[in-house]
């Protein structure tokens, strides 16, 4: 049975897509059967991160019944990351109602599917939450982002979705940002990891690679790999 994990955020700009892609890559590196799915149907860009902007079969064509799920499953050959991309065009034909069939369409593609959700609480984002068995929230260490993240956590809990925890991204580690312990207290969930702001992430995007592959010894990559290891320990690799 495929474990569907929503990667969600309360607002845009926190690096949610980068985290989702790198978690999928890191999980694959340690032997877990993982795939990243672009569930942001009106802002799809996973394929742009990995250098494949134009693809015939996408999550959009799967949800509209034009493609089989297996036809929309791709391999980023250099890194070994598997992905189900979305259509990068502004495609308004796929809505939250279509995304309610996400679990059925993804089932069997991998052991773990990380669903890169739309930010906030749009109909599409809520549909991804409804489809998931658990959620990981991504936030930056500032009060506006944390407050918006709390709204996403509360929505997930109201839907009966297990909130695995939060990943703090783009941390500078200085006195101007919230400490991880305070973020955890405000959100009411554990902190899975803290990923520092790192120029290696920008360099990896230019290279069209996950940073855990292109810059494996960078601070951001090491933090993301620790997050992946935490997720594996959580479920005992089952």
Helices and strands as residue ranges (DSSP letters): E 3-9, H 16-29, E 34-38, H 46-49, H 59-63, G 69-72, E 74-76, E 81-84, H 96-99, H 102-106, E 112-116, H 123-131, E 134-140, H 143-158, E 162-171, H 180-187, E 191-196, H 199-207, H 211-214, H 219-235
